[in-house]
């Protein structure tokens, strides 16, 4: 008889959960836009951890740390990110001479995600000599990602 409130980082998974619960007769409220939208609106968050949080300066240093850098915004709890792990591992192993791959924890770095307009996980951003040249949100095949990396060499 009580209302259930659900949320996730960006609102996608919680919307699916809210829909499933509603179909079973529960009264559900989904936090539209997720915790990212909540924080962007300046609302307080309890239990927020500062672990693995990068400053904007540290992020920019990552983006400039090699001639070609791919930033992987992801999270350990993100199903599409898990699906991309073998692709990213393959890129790290077989293309290390062409691209430096850096991981940014989207769960911990929501402020950074707002600053860089990362709206979903995973998001991949390629920087060439510190300048953004390519961006992809969501899943991408190994072949397509290799082609993109080769294009910016």
Buried (B, 14 or more C-beta within 10 A) or exposed (E): EEEEEBBBBBBBBBBEBBEEBEEEEBEBEBBEBBBBBBBBEEEEEEEEEEEEBBEEEEBBEBBEEBBBBBBBBBBEEBEBBEEBEEBBEEBBEEBEEBBBBBBBBBBBBBBBBBEBEBBBBBBBBBBBEBEEEBEBBEEBEBEEBBEBBEEBE
